[in-house]
Amino acid sequence: MPYKEKKVEKLYYSIGEVAKIFEVNTSLIRFWEKEFDIIKPKKNKKGNRFFTKQDIDNFHLIYHLVKERGMTLYGAKKKLKENKDDTMKNFEIIKSLK
């Protein structure tokens, strides 16, 4: 029986890796971290940010609302506060269709 290697998934991503995933500057990642309270990266003693898979999913949702749908930051914050679950479901449906 052949040995199958499991796909290794990282627990934490650096700010540079997150910026590369979304093809944006690291300053935008830091800005959105301050603006949206759903993003809470871990910080080490040096102050380096480490993002979890949940943080990246939240970034993807914010990116979709702001960059792809053209919402303002205020509009995106309001939408996430009012009905995050519905917004997340709609986003998952759109993502699966693509």
C-alpha positions as CSV (number, residue, x, y, z in Angstrom):
1,M,0.0,0.0,0.0
2,P,1.6,3.3,-1.1
3,Y,2.2,6.0,1.5
4,K,0.2,9.2,1.0
5,E,1.6,12.4,2.3
6,K,-0.8,14.7,4.0
7,K,-1.0,18.3,2.8
8,V,0.6,20.4,5.5
9,E,-1.3,23.5,6.4
10,K,0.3,26.3,8.3
11,L,-1.1,27.4,11.6
12,Y,0.2,31.0,11.3
13,Y,1.0,33.3,8.4
14,S,3.2,36.3,8.5
15,I,2.0,39.7,7.4
16,G,4.1,39.4,4.2
17,E,2.5,36.1,3.3
18,V,-1.0,37.5,3.8
19,A,-0.1,40.5,1.7
20,K,1.2,38.2,-1.1
21,I,-2.0,36.1,-1.0
22,F,-4.2,39.2,-1.6
23,E,-1.6,41.0,-3.7
24,V,-1.8,44.1,-1.6
25,N,0.8,46.1,0.5
26,T,1.4,45.2,4.1
27,S,0.3,48.6,5.1
28,L,-3.2,47.8,3.9
29,I,-3.2,44.6,6.0
30,R,-2.2,46.7,9.1
31,F,-4.8,49.3,8.3
32,W,-7.6,46.8,8.0
33,E,-6.5,45.1,11.2
34,K,-7.0,48.5,13.0
35,E,-10.3,49.2,11.2
36,F,-12.1,45.8,11.6
37,D,-12.3,44.2,15.0
38,I,-12.8,40.7,13.5
39,I,-9.1,40.5,12.7
40,K,-7.0,39.7,15.8
41,P,-3.5,38.5,14.9
42,K,-1.2,37.0,17.5
43,K,1.9,39.1,18.2
44,N,5.2,37.9,19.5
45,K,7.6,39.9,21.8
46,K,9.1,41.7,18.8
47,G,5.6,42.8,17.7
48,N,5.5,40.7,14.6
49,R,2.0,39.7,13.5
50,F,1.0,36.1,12.9
51,F,-2.4,35.5,11.3
52,T,-4.5,32.4,11.7
53,K,-6.6,30.7,9.0
54,Q,-9.6,32.4,10.5
55,D,-8.0,35.8,10.1
56,I,-7.2,35.1,6.5
57,D,-10.9,34.0,5.9
58,N,-12.0,37.3,7.5
59,F,-9.5,39.2,5.3
60,H,-10.9,37.4,2.3
61,L,-14.4,38.5,3.3
62,I,-13.3,42.1,3.8
63,Y,-11.4,42.1,0.5
64,H,-14.5,40.8,-1.3
65,L,-16.7,43.5,0.2
66,V,-14.3,46.4,-0.3
67,K,-12.3,45.6,-3.4
68,E,-14.6,43.4,-5.4
69,R,-18.0,44.8,-4.5
70,G,-16.8,48.4,-4.1
71,M,-18.2,49.1,-0.7
72,T,-16.7,51.8,1.6
73,L,-15.0,50.8,4.8
74,Y,-17.9,52.1,6.8
75,G,-20.4,50.1,4.6
76,A,-18.4,47.0,5.0
77,K,-18.1,47.4,8.8
78,K,-21.9,48.0,9.0
79,K,-22.7,45.0,6.9
80,L,-20.4,42.8,9.0
81,K,-21.9,44.0,12.3
82,E,-25.5,43.7,11.2
83,N,-25.5,40.3,9.6
84,K,-22.1,38.6,9.4
85,D,-23.5,35.1,9.1
86,D,-25.6,36.0,6.0
87,T,-22.7,37.9,4.5
88,M,-20.4,34.9,5.1
89,K,-22.9,32.4,3.6
90,N,-23.3,34.6,0.5
91,F,-19.6,34.9,0.1
92,E,-19.1,31.1,0.4
93,I,-21.7,30.6,-2.3
94,I,-20.0,33.1,-4.6
95,K,-16.6,31.5,-3.9
96,S,-17.8,28.1,-4.7
97,L,-19.3,29.2,-8.0
98,K,-16.0,30.7,-9.1
